[in-house]
Amino acid sequence: METTTGLAPLLAETAAGPGRPYTVLADRADATVIRIGTRVAKAHPPQTDPAELAVRLQVAAHPLLRGILLPPHPATRSPGARPATAGGRLVTVWPYGEPVHPGEPCAAPWEAAATLLARLHTTPPEPLPGPLPPMRGPAKAAAAMARMAAVPGAASRPAARTVRAAWHRLPAWARGQAPHPGPPALCHGDWHLGQLVRRAGHGAPDTDGWALIDIDDLGAGDPAWDLARPAMWFGAGLLGPGEWARFLGAYRAAGGTAVPPDGDPWARLDVPARALAVQSAATALAKAARDGREPDEDEYRLLAACDRIAQLE
């Protein structure tokens, strides 16, 4: 695993004291995550707003979200508790949960994930702590475009012109430049299979103990954004029709509001799926340029999706 921040030792000492053994789960510019026994400590991105993070933590701990979101450790969510910091980054502590096994899409808990998202989207925002910050999905897409532009050798590649053209085909709200025009719902904001963990006693029985994690982008917005990544994977040929049917069918069966209960879902999913295709392609192109290589097969599929989007009226 690539280490980019060197923050892990300081995070471990902040979260558990000196001398405790730990395992690095992620160490990137946008997040450092370690495991210490039965706990996980996270150093949030440098630009994290403390007030917005406090609201998101209170939402994750709220009884209405029990069995949907993994709640933070009591020390993190105690009322009036000042957030710890490590290296100038805000730190939170969570229970450890088993992640989805990578590389096995057919065995992934698509039904449980869809059910959790449907329940998240139908949770009434009025009783929750607030005001709820905006869901950060469009802002993350804009950040991916900015990162691509900043990587030497990425922005000058011919494929980058295609990605930029696809980006400008999106409406302003999907580029983070205007509010979403529809009624907002409680959204995860960055959902993918890596945002699921299983922990006994924390998930609902009918979702086999799975719960959603990572609240950095949680907030009010378009619920279709949370379905956009698997929709984009399906549209780009990266997810099989069987897995997509399982996911969409379970979401509808659980009463999710992001798409109609039957019929064609793409009127709601099309724009968010395009935005995630552009975001993913920008990220892939930046990574390929940093690695000094050409895009791989899956990355070419994302670039091909951007080419199709760029040609749309």
C-alpha positions as CSV (number, residue, x, y, z in Angstrom):
1,M,0.0,0.0,0.0
2,E,1.3,3.4,-1.0
3,T,2.0,5.7,2.0
4,T,1.8,9.4,1.2
5,T,1.4,11.4,4.4
6,G,3.5,9.7,7.2
7,L,0.6,10.6,9.6
8,A,-0.1,7.1,10.8
9,P,2.2,7.0,13.9
10,L,1.0,10.4,15.1
11,L,-2.6,9.3,14.5
12,A,-2.1,6.1,16.5
13,E,-0.5,8.1,19.4
14,T,-3.4,10.6,19.4
15,A,-6.1,8.0,19.3
16,A,-4.7,5.3,21.6
17,G,-1.6,6.7,23.4
18,P,2.1,5.9,22.8
19,G,3.3,2.4,22.2
20,R,0.1,0.8,21.0
21,P,0.5,-1.5,17.9
22,Y,-1.6,-0.5,14.9
23,T,-2.3,-1.5,11.3
24,V,-2.4,1.1,8.5
25,L,-5.6,0.7,6.5
26,A,-5.2,3.7,4.3
27,D,-2.7,6.6,4.2
28,R,-3.5,9.1,1.4
29,A,-3.5,12.8,1.1
30,D,-7.3,12.9,1.7
31,A,-7.5,10.4,4.6
32,T,-5.3,8.4,6.9
33,V,-7.0,5.4,8.6
34,I,-5.5,2.9,11.1
35,R,-6.8,0.0,13.1
36,I,-6.0,-0.3,16.8
37,G,-7.5,-3.5,18.2
38,T,-11.3,-3.2,17.9
39,R,-11.2,0.4,17.0
40,V,-10.5,2.4,13.8
41,A,-9.1,6.0,13.9
42,K,-9.4,8.3,11.0
43,A,-7.6,11.6,10.3
44,H,-10.0,13.5,8.1
45,P,-9.0,15.6,5.0
46,P,-7.2,18.9,5.7
47,Q,-10.1,21.0,4.5
48,T,-12.7,19.4,6.7
49,D,-15.0,21.9,8.3
50,P,-15.2,21.2,12.1
51,A,-18.8,22.3,12.4
52,E,-20.0,20.2,9.5
53,L,-18.1,17.2,10.8
54,A,-19.8,17.6,14.2
55,V,-23.2,17.6,12.6
56,R,-22.3,14.5,10.5
57,L,-21.1,12.7,13.6
58,Q,-24.3,13.5,15.5
59,V,-26.4,12.2,12.5
60,A,-24.4,8.9,12.5
61,A,-25.1,8.5,16.2
62,H,-28.8,9.4,15.9
63,P,-31.3,6.6,16.8
64,L,-33.0,7.0,13.4
65,L,-29.8,5.9,11.7
66,R,-29.3,2.8,13.9
67,G,-28.6,-0.2,11.7
68,I,-27.9,2.1,8.7
69,L,-24.8,4.1,9.6
70,L,-22.0,2.7,11.7
71,P,-22.1,5.0,14.8
72,P,-18.8,6.6,16.0
73,H,-17.1,5.5,19.2
74,P,-18.7,7.1,22.3
75,A,-15.6,9.2,22.9
76,T,-15.9,10.8,19.5
77,R,-19.6,11.6,19.7
78,S,-19.8,12.8,23.3
79,P,-21.8,16.1,23.4
80,G,-19.5,19.0,23.8
81,A,-16.4,16.9,23.2
82,R,-13.6,18.7,21.4
83,P,-12.4,16.7,18.4
84,A,-8.9,15.4,18.7
85,T,-6.3,16.4,16.1
86,A,-3.2,14.8,14.7
87,G,-0.9,16.8,12.5
88,G,-3.5,19.5,12.2
89,R,-6.1,17.1,11.0
90,L,-9.4,16.3,12.8
91,V,-9.5,12.8,14.2
92,T,-12.5,10.5,14.8
93,V,-12.7,7.0,16.3
94,W,-15.0,4.2,15.2
95,P,-15.7,0.5,15.9
96,Y,-13.8,-1.8,13.5
97,G,-15.9,-3.8,11.0
98,E,-15.0,-6.4,8.4
99,P,-15.0,-4.8,4.9
100,V,-16.3,-6.3,1.7
101,H,-13.8,-8.7,0.2
102,P,-12.2,-7.0,-2.9
103,G,-12.3,-8.5,-6.3
104,E,-15.5,-10.6,-5.9
105,P,-18.3,-8.5,-7.4
106,C,-20.6,-11.5,-7.7
107,A,-20.3,-12.2,-4.0
108,A,-20.6,-8.6,-2.9
109,P,-23.6,-7.7,-0.6
110,W,-25.4,-5.8,-3.3
111,E,-28.9,-6.4,-1.8
112,A,-27.8,-5.3,1.7
113,A,-26.1,-2.2,0.3
114,A,-29.1,-1.2,-1.7
115,T,-31.4,-1.7,1.3
116,L,-29.2,0.5,3.5
117,L,-29.1,3.2,0.9
118,A,-32.9,3.1,0.5
119,R,-33.3,3.4,4.3
120,L,-30.9,6.3,4.4
121,H,-32.7,8.1,1.7
122,T,-36.1,7.7,3.3
123,T,-34.9,8.9,6.8
124,P,-36.8,12.1,7.5
125,P,-34.2,14.9,7.9
126,E,-36.4,17.1,10.1
127,P,-35.7,15.3,13.4
128,L,-31.9,15.0,12.8
129,P,-29.3,17.4,14.1
130,G,-28.6,20.2,11.8
131,P,-28.5,22.2,9.7
132,L,-27.5,19.3,7.4
133,P,-24.5,20.3,5.2
134,P,-24.8,19.7,1.5
135,M,-24.0,16.2,0.2
136,R,-20.5,16.6,-1.2
137,G,-20.8,14.4,-4.3
138,P,-20.7,17.2,-6.9
139,A,-17.9,18.9,-5.0
140,K,-15.8,15.7,-5.1
141,A,-16.3,15.5,-8.8
142,A,-15.1,19.1,-9.2
143,A,-12.1,18.2,-7.0
144,A,-11.2,15.3,-9.3
145,M,-11.2,17.6,-12.3
146,A,-8.9,20.0,-10.4
147,R,-6.5,17.2,-9.5
148,M,-6.3,16.1,-13.1
149,A,-5.5,19.6,-14.2
150,A,-2.7,19.8,-11.5
151,V,-0.9,16.6,-12.4
152,P,2.0,17.2,-14.8
153,G,1.5,15.4,-18.0
154,A,-2.2,14.6,-17.3
155,A,-4.0,17.8,-18.5
156,S,-2.0,17.8,-21.8
157,R,-3.0,14.3,-22.8
158,P,-5.5,14.1,-25.7
159,A,-7.8,12.1,-23.4
160,A,-8.0,15.0,-20.9
161,R,-9.7,17.1,-23.6
162,T,-12.3,14.4,-23.9
163,V,-12.8,14.4,-20.1
164,R,-13.1,18.2,-20.0
165,A,-15.6,18.2,-22.8
166,A,-17.7,15.6,-21.0
167,W,-17.5,17.6,-17.8
168,H,-18.9,20.7,-19.5
169,R,-21.8,18.7,-20.8
170,L,-23.0,18.3,-17.3
171,P,-25.5,20.7,-15.7
172,A,-24.2,23.2,-13.2
173,W,-25.5,21.4,-10.1
174,A,-23.7,18.2,-11.1
175,R,-20.4,20.2,-11.3
176,G,-21.0,21.7,-7.8
177,Q,-21.7,25.2,-9.2
178,A,-25.4,25.4,-8.3
179,P,-27.8,23.7,-5.8
180,H,-29.6,20.6,-6.9
181,P,-33.0,21.7,-8.2
182,G,-35.0,18.8,-6.6
183,P,-36.1,18.1,-3.1
184,P,-33.1,17.0,-1.0
185,A,-32.8,13.7,0.9
186,L,-30.2,12.4,3.3
187,C,-27.4,11.0,1.2
188,H,-24.1,9.3,1.7
189,G,-22.4,11.3,-1.0
190,D,-19.6,8.9,-1.9
191,W,-21.0,5.4,-1.9
192,H,-19.2,2.4,-3.3
193,L,-18.6,-1.1,-1.9
194,G,-15.7,0.1,0.1
195,Q,-18.2,2.1,2.2
196,L,-19.6,-1.1,3.8
197,V,-18.5,-3.0,6.9
198,R,-20.0,-5.9,8.8
199,R,-20.0,-5.8,12.6
200,A,-22.1,-7.9,14.9
201,G,-24.6,-5.9,16.9
202,H,-24.4,-2.8,14.7
203,G,-26.2,-3.7,11.4
204,A,-29.8,-4.7,11.0
205,P,-30.6,-8.5,10.9
206,D,-32.1,-8.3,7.4
207,T,-29.0,-6.6,6.1
208,D,-26.8,-9.4,7.6
209,G,-24.9,-7.0,9.9
210,W,-23.7,-4.6,7.2
211,A,-23.6,-0.9,7.8
212,L,-22.5,2.2,5.9
213,I,-19.3,4.0,6.9
214,D,-17.4,7.2,6.0
215,I,-19.5,10.3,6.7
216,D,-17.2,12.9,5.2
217,D,-19.6,13.6,2.3
218,L,-22.9,12.9,4.1
219,G,-25.6,15.5,3.7
220,A,-28.6,16.8,1.9
221,G,-28.8,16.3,-1.8
222,D,-29.9,14.2,-4.7
223,P,-30.3,10.5,-3.6
224,A,-29.7,9.3,-7.2
225,W,-26.0,10.3,-6.6
226,D,-25.6,7.4,-4.2
227,L,-26.7,5.0,-7.0
228,A,-24.6,6.7,-9.6
229,R,-21.3,4.7,-9.2
230,P,-22.8,1.3,-9.8
231,A,-25.0,2.7,-12.5
232,M,-21.9,4.2,-14.2
233,W,-20.1,0.9,-13.8
234,F,-23.0,-0.9,-15.5
235,G,-23.2,1.7,-18.3
236,A,-19.4,1.5,-18.9
237,G,-19.3,-2.3,-18.9
238,L,-17.5,-2.6,-15.6
239,L,-20.4,-4.2,-13.7
240,G,-22.4,-7.1,-15.0
241,P,-26.2,-6.9,-15.7
242,G,-26.9,-9.5,-13.0
243,E,-25.2,-7.5,-10.2
244,W,-26.9,-4.3,-11.4
245,A,-30.3,-5.9,-11.5
246,R,-29.7,-7.3,-7.9
247,F,-28.7,-3.8,-6.6
248,L,-31.5,-1.9,-8.4
249,G,-34.2,-4.5,-7.5
250,A,-33.3,-4.5,-3.9
251,Y,-33.2,-0.7,-3.7
252,R,-36.7,-0.5,-5.2
253,A,-38.0,-3.3,-3.0
254,A,-36.8,-1.4,0.1
255,G,-38.8,1.7,-1.0
256,G,-35.8,3.9,-2.1
257,T,-36.8,7.3,-3.5
258,A,-33.9,8.0,-5.9
259,V,-35.7,6.2,-8.8
260,P,-39.3,5.4,-9.6
261,P,-40.6,2.2,-8.1
262,D,-40.8,0.6,-11.5
263,G,-40.1,1.4,-15.2
264,D,-37.0,3.1,-16.6
265,P,-34.7,4.5,-13.8
266,W,-32.4,6.4,-16.1
267,A,-34.3,9.7,-16.2
268,R,-33.1,10.1,-12.6
269,L,-29.8,8.3,-12.8
270,D,-28.4,9.6,-16.1
271,V,-26.8,12.9,-15.0
272,P,-25.3,11.5,-11.7
273,A,-23.9,8.5,-13.6
274,R,-22.4,10.7,-16.2
275,A,-20.8,12.9,-13.5
276,L,-19.3,9.8,-11.8
277,A,-18.0,8.6,-15.1
278,V,-16.2,11.9,-15.6
279,Q,-15.0,12.0,-12.0
280,S,-13.6,8.4,-12.3
281,A,-12.0,9.1,-15.7
282,A,-10.3,12.3,-14.4
283,T,-9.0,10.4,-11.4
284,A,-7.8,7.5,-13.6
285,L,-6.0,9.8,-16.0
286,A,-4.3,11.7,-13.2
287,K,-3.1,8.3,-11.7
288,A,-1.8,7.1,-15.0
289,A,0.1,10.3,-15.5
290,R,1.6,10.1,-12.0
291,D,2.6,6.5,-12.7
292,G,4.1,7.3,-16.1
293,R,2.0,4.9,-18.0
294,E,-0.9,4.7,-20.4
295,P,-4.5,4.0,-19.0
296,D,-5.3,0.3,-18.4
297,E,-8.3,-1.5,-19.9
298,D,-10.8,-0.4,-17.3
299,E,-9.5,3.1,-17.4
300,Y,-10.0,3.1,-21.2
301,R,-13.6,2.1,-20.7
302,L,-14.1,5.2,-18.5
303,L,-12.5,7.4,-21.1
304,A,-14.7,5.8,-23.8
305,A,-17.7,6.7,-21.6
306,C,-16.5,10.3,-21.5
307,D,-16.2,10.3,-25.2
308,R,-19.8,9.3,-25.6
309,I,-20.9,11.9,-23.1
310,A,-18.9,14.6,-24.9
311,Q,-20.8,13.9,-28.1
312,L,-24.2,14.3,-26.5
313,E,-26.3,17.3,-27.3
